[in-house]
Amino acid sequence: MKRTSGAFKRLIPNIVILVCILLLLAMTLFPLLLLIFNSFKMYTDDPLQWPSPENGNMFTAEGYSLVWGYIKGNYINSLVITFAVSIGTTLFGSMAGYAFAKYEFPFKNAIFICILAFMMVPGLLTLISRYSLVVNLGLNDNIWGVILPQISASLPFATFLTRTFFQGLPKEMFEAARMDGIGEGRKFFKLVVPLSQPIIITLLVQTFVSQWNDYLWSRLVLQSEDLQTLPIVLVNLTDTLGPISYCLPFAGYVLSAIPLVIIFIVGNKKFIEGMTSGAFKM
């Protein structure tokens, strides 16, 4: 009897942890399930009401077909801009991080401290100056006016993150590659990139999520409706149709989440590796 009581006492912390995890999971999933549930209802006066002929409601996928016809072009705009910003930030940020980690040049530490200083400046403080630069370059109402400033704004963090990881790569490997006469370009793409997949994919996923959800900068630069990104259109859709029915905005939100879910599923393992390894190195 005492053995059973002792074993149960040892299980109590695990049971408490499990209950807490299940509660957190329920609180996380409930809004998402409610969103999907209401996206299939044409009328959503009561978001918790089950559709039935008596209350004049029913399950239908019509909202998805209607909203897709409305947001299709903006969806493509968001994909193009987000992929361009993510790839550009990851490529140039990792190359800069590699240079700071493995090369010696004058004022290297001072330059790196200046790059870190840019991370401390809130983006809102540079909003007007960035927009003035975009206008002066003739990139206003142009997707390049979104892509190029977003890449430059993301580079300080990308450089810092990749430099920290690259410093942990073995020096002997680079010395052997230099003795074999391997060029710097091949050394970076053939050695560094394969060995640094976790941190590169972590940076790629973080940049993708951040840019996909960006509203303020895209709204400021892009005035033409055919160039606007998905968050802008979804806000307009909610303001217009929200008082009537949330079916279409909810369907749009579900569709907008699909790329984020896909990229996280594909890069889930490497993303977690990159987050943990980066944390330990920092």
Disulfide bonds with the S-S distance in Angstrom:
none
